[in-house]
Amino acid sequence: MPRLVVFLARHAAIGFAVAVVFVGALVAIDVHGLGTLLQSSADGVLALAILTFATGLTFASAQMGFAVMLMTERQDGGRGGRRATLRLPARPALQPVRVVARRSR
């Protein structure tokens, strides 16, 4: 597997693990009665799974974003690929335009 895919998958797993701990803490501390609501509901397990998945997706995305933004240059001194130079087209010269006035009615 390419190194970048492994890098992103590892950080996504870290973010998802943090989300599982976070949701577990929310339920254990019973924030705003969340744990009680999940225990008393018939679909509490489904709600907990959806909450964990949605929070995990958010935390994993944030962790991947942080990891990519905090990347530094490679250790071997390489700078990656060649940087393309942006060549803008020459600015066209302004040309006078004739305007014919219309008669008012």
N, C-alpha and C positions, 0 to 999 in steps of 0.2 A: 504494500500500500504506500502511496506517496506520503512523504513526511508531513506535509501540510494537512492532509486528511487525518492522520494520526494525531497531530497537534490539536486540531479542532475537535475531534472526537473525545480526546482526553479532557479538554476544558469543558466540553458540553457535559460529560459525565460528572465532573467536579461540581458544576453549577446545579445539576439535577440532584446530586447528593446533598448539597446545601439546602435545596428546596425541600427535600424529604425531611431533613432535620428541622427546618423552619415550620413546616406544616405539623410535624409531630409536636413541636413546642407549642404551637397555637392550640392544638387539641388538648394537650396535657395541662396547659395553664388555664384552659377553658376561657379564652378571650371572648368577651361578650356572649358567653353561653354557647360557644360553637361546639365544644366537646359534648355538652349536655344535649344539644340539638341533634348532633350526629348519632348519639347513643339512643335517643328516644324515637328517631325517625325510622320508618321501615326501609327506606332507601338510603340509610346513613353510609353504608359501605360504598355505594355508587357515588354519592356526593363527595365522600372522602377521596375516592379515586380520581374523580374529575378535578377536584381542588388540587390534589397533588400533581396531576398531569399538567394543568394549566400553570401552576406556580413553577413547576419544574421546567416547563418550556420557557417561561419568562427568565428564570434564573440562569438556565443554560445559555440562552441567547445573550444575556448580559455578560456572563463569564467569558463567552467566546469573543464578544466585542472588546472587553477589557484586555484579553490576552492578545488580540491582534493589534490593538492600539498601543500596547506597551512593548511590542516587539522591538528589538534593537537590531543593529547591523549584525551580520554573521560574524562568528568568531575568527574565521580564516581570513578576514580582511576583504573578502569579495563584496562588491556592491550590487550584485545582481546583473540584470540585463542592461542593454544599452538604452540610454535615455534619448528619446526622440525629440528633436527640436521642432518647435512649432513655427511654421513659416506662414505668415499672414499674406494674403494677396495685396498687391499694391493698391493704394487708395485711388479710386478713379477721380479724374479731374472734374470739377464742376462745370456743367454746361448750361448756358442760358436757355430758358424755355420761353417761347412766345405765348402770351395769353391774350386772347381776343375778348374784349369786353362785350357783354350782351346788353342789349337795350332793355331798359326797364319797361314794364307794361303799364 
